[in-house]
Amino acid sequence: MFNVPNCRIRKLNEQPVNENGDFVLYWMTSNRRTQWNFSLDRAIMWAQQLRKPLIVLEALRSGQKWACDRFHNFVMDGMRDNRQALKDSGAFYYPYIETVSGSGKGLLKTLSQKACVIVSDYFPCFFLPKMTLAASSQVSCRMDQIDSNGLLPLFETDRVFVSAFSFRRYLQKHLPKHILEAPSSAPLTYRKLRTLERIPENILRQWPPIEDDLLDSSKRDLSTVPVDHNVRAVSKRGGAIAATETLNIFINQRLHRYASDRNHPDVGAASELSPYLHWGHISVHEIFWSLMRFEGWTPDKLSSKTNGKRSGWWGASENAESFLDELITWREIGYNMCSLRNDYDSYESLPEWVRKTLSEHQNDTKQYLYDLEDLEKAQTHDPVWNSAQRELVNTGSIHNYLRMLWGKKILEWASTPQKALEIMIELNNKYALDGRNPNSYTGIFWTLGRYDRPWGPVRSIFGKVRYMSSTRTREKLKMDNYLKTYRID
């Protein structure tokens, strides 16, 4: 038996554990994986303690905003992997997808009537917090919510960090005591679970599990699923298998040039892991420990200095430390914001100095003015920006450095700063495989000044917000092939 740290557990309701129930239910909503998952660890612990079977319910709603073929296809790749991973594990895998918007309503509540306890995931973004909290008030047994989002437990602090420097210093002071608290890399291996004889037939009739053809990517047909079919699926495969392959390629083939070349689109030094992190197909713990094993690193190499510097604290190579600053500092500061502020996606959440300087320059003359339709179709005068937008629409990803320029230009061309934010959120969340995520909101809001400082000289439209130029970007980056790839023929 193994335990999840108490600082990662939140009890969502006052219902008791139903020791006379038929099973333990793990409601998999954001940690869509069967390894390195504190939520699954917690569910297995309850199943062993109560000597009950375990059901893993992985459901996919169809009615939420921005639901489309692209995202459904990616998630169902992961469901295919989870089905295979759980096939001989002793746990009963229950994959469900809404074929009619709202058809899944009542499934969790009905299952809870037979459950001893429910374990769910904590994800601080999009509609999931409200959905989970609402569900906890409707179920008839205890419901635990587990944080498996990052190396730093989100429930450990109530402080919202306003800069990467201050957050980095906090990490350097507090992260060492949590580093060794990792979830199990193979939680169902060698752990005997009681077998579930059956789920009541009336439940399976009303909420039938996904047919095998939908989980088989070669036979998958989403035409009857009520999602946006105009945002087409892309070639990037989802799921834990593809995520692990991507991680191995990064560590073995790209890591050695990450610090020097990650900003250059033509070089291909980026990790490409963000979609898998967003959908929970891979854990930050797995990425961290795989990287550190490759580095030959041990925790005793951590520096005792807590000065907030980007390099030197981990005691790892320059490339590893550069990547860890993105993976941990910049990724988890967004999770910190989203977990503590409900208005994380609103213009009013920007620092006061940002709102003041943008307000002062809101009526400045704009040489170019584009609306959402122009921008969505990449119909601007700027070939660099157009290429970034086409990459987003065509592949579901946008190069990290160009994402910054992409946002800055929308601020420059939109009618108001508020409209610029609205356009950025719409385009990113509609097309990006890693959209609707705390980390992607960090990227969007950084272009408007969140986590940044005032810059001079004061510029038209931008005021004191940091400015970026397409011309300068073109001069700095290796991107000839990138521009050729995403040009209009």
GITA-V890987 format. One record per helix or strand. SS is the DSSP state (h for helix, s for strand). FROM is the first residue (numbers start at 0). LEN is the number of residues. Records with the same first field share a line. If there is no record, write none. Layout:
SS=FROM-LEN, FROM-LEN
This chain:
h=5-3, 37-13, 68-18, 106-6, 127-9, 153-3, 163-14, 200-6, 211-4, 239-22, 273-5, 283-12, 298-3, 317-23, 346-3, 351-9, 371-5, 382-13, 399-14, 416-15, 437-9, 469-7, 479-6
s=8-3, 22-6, 52-8, 67-1, 91-6, 114-7, 141-5, 227-1, 458-1, 462-1
